[in-house]
């Protein structure tokens, strides 16, 4: 009898212990990993009726409501209410507290789910965590037989306020639905910024009504270099352009998901597509052609020609109206050879008239002049780290891609910086060392582990300058990316790793632990229909 009682107690304890372990196993599934997480004994069974309890119906509240309803509504009966209901599962959304608008707390207990934040974008981010506690089947609109959420208390906030991904639609064009899906990918991983590269030598991708030739000429090239061979072309036209209505549609889609889109209008380099349509804006007058190859070209916008500035001012007038919620306009500023300027009478006269020392200072003049105009429209500028050369415009933010040196230099000058060094944040690099069996890429090999292990702020930076390091971004250039599925492949799972770098104040130094969580995220990608590189599958 005593043996029976002992055995019964052992079985009970073992069963409860297993249940606890099931609860605690959720911790390894969350990406990015929350700042504080405590699992408690117990589970909340999700009922068929789910009630979203909101205390107001503001625009931002409706954005959260609509997203949650769309995600859960395909498998549950979801209603928005103003008070707790008895016949289902309640999810409470509360605005309370002070601090970072993106911070949140998430609590699950017998009374339901409670999300609390100082602002609705924090509640939205908190729901992305809750989303990962639901089975992956919901990503495909599939309803599991039963869903039990663990009793949990989470307190979370981001390390960086700028968490960005870049999308190149110039080298190859990706349409509205692709951009929306890309935004969805950002949302899942708590990124908050999409940098859209809209103009380059190989294509101008945004309608500007003041300059219709940008739509009819600059948006199409007559062919593309074959693989990485210089001189052989496929003679297949590549075209594409977003109408202004399409831009508004994309911007609204992003805004409804608390994503800011920063448009990039390249100046004064990477100009061939625009010059093909308006050759008078170049130093030689052309003729010019929308480029069929990649690289850096000598023909750039003429800095001595007043028509160049009139052109950009009119372009900016339309761009700021299309992206009303972006605090920035990205002006490029990178890879601008000075060959034409050295030979151009107008540029040399500009150098003389403005008492400039050389062509580097002429570029600084160009960027500073455009910054003043952009500032007059209520926006600030971001530029690649080349804008440091010749003198930095007064209020410019530096996007440091040639290592972290540009960001360090900007911070020392009291300027803000965003880190995206090519060594860790260029996702157009190969996904494995076995390049023969990988899709064509620009060069190099950047592993997911390398991205995960990256510490953005160098140890040498004084603490008082840390405030100038706004955050991090990965760049996904599309020279060799023709299909959106290929773009997803190049993004995932390096983008997943970067989400931890961007969000987590402290990361688990053991990559194996992140890789374990990654296996669970892969199941979510499968259900969502996302393509990804599978080298990290165990």
Secondary structure by P-SEA (a helix, b strand, c coil): caaaaaaaaaaaaaaaaaaaaaaacccccccccccbbbbccbbbbbccbbbbccccccaaaaaaaaaaaaaaccccbbbbbccccccbbbbbbbbbbbcccccbbbbbccccbbbbcccaaaaaaaaaaaaaaccccccccccccbbbbccbbbbbbbcccccbbbbbcccccccaaaaaaaaaaaaaacccbbbbbccccccccccccccccccccccccccccccccccccccccccccccaaaaaaaaaaaaaacbbbbbbbbcccccaaaaaaccccccccccccccccccccccccccccaaaaaaaaaaaaaaaaaccccccccccccccccccccccaaaaaaaaaaccccaaaaaaaaaaaaaaaaaaacbbbbbccccccccccccccccccccaaaaaaaaaacbbbbbbccccccccccccccccccccccbbbbcaaaaaacccccccccccccccccbbbbbbbccccccaaaaaaaaaaaaaaaaaaaccccccccaaaaaaaaaaaaaaaaaacccccccccc
